[in-house]
């Protein structure tokens, strides 16, 4: 389009100058015929000379401009570049995003599990503390009831002692008093044995430091074994398998 416009302009200039030359010749009188012809010929020649030159320059500049795309095609090319720049993410980016989402989901799951375990731990700790307090309370209550039951059984012996102390000394004989004391002793022993008390007297047995306490030593006579119990000063007592008091004894020692 540009080339055509330039060529039409040059042709129009040549035609205009060719039309001017006859008018100058006809107006004449001011110069010879050769002068206008020469002028016209020179102008024509110059125009014709310039025309091929301009056309040549246009033809030379045409290849450089021919490579340039029209505005519409340039817009399409720019749009293509933009489309290439806005292509979807690469597979590596997709895998990385998927892995990151999986890690976030796993982290959320672990945090929820940790919160659940912490809550369970707090609940179990509170339940165990309540259980410990309840067991301690029940144990104390059971011990208190056992003591109360033993005291209740000893109250009968206490009543007998009060009756003995309230007897008339003038009307009470030594025999009856001793008989009463013996009855109370047997009654008290029965009450304690019923509660779990057991007595032992290790006379003549080998000395056992775990259940006996040596108060003194005695010389072993001929025929008597060494390290045996000679005499028992106080009986020992067990209470339901537990040693309440060791037996206090004297132990034979060889000379």
Secondary structure, DSSP 4 states (H G I P E B T S, - for coil): -HHHHHHHHHHHHHHHHHHHHHHHHHH-SSS-HHHHHHHHHHHHHHHHHHHHHHHHHHHHHHHHHHTSPPHHHHHHHHHHHHHHHTPPPPHHHHHHHHHHHHHHHHHHHHHHHHHHHHHHHHHHHHHHHHHHHHHHHHHHHHHHHHHHHHHHHHHHHHHHHHHHHTS-TTT--HHHHHHHHHHHHHHHHHHHHHHTEEEE--TTSBP-TTTEEEEEEEEPPTTPPTTBEEEEEE-EEEETTEEEEPEEEEEEE--
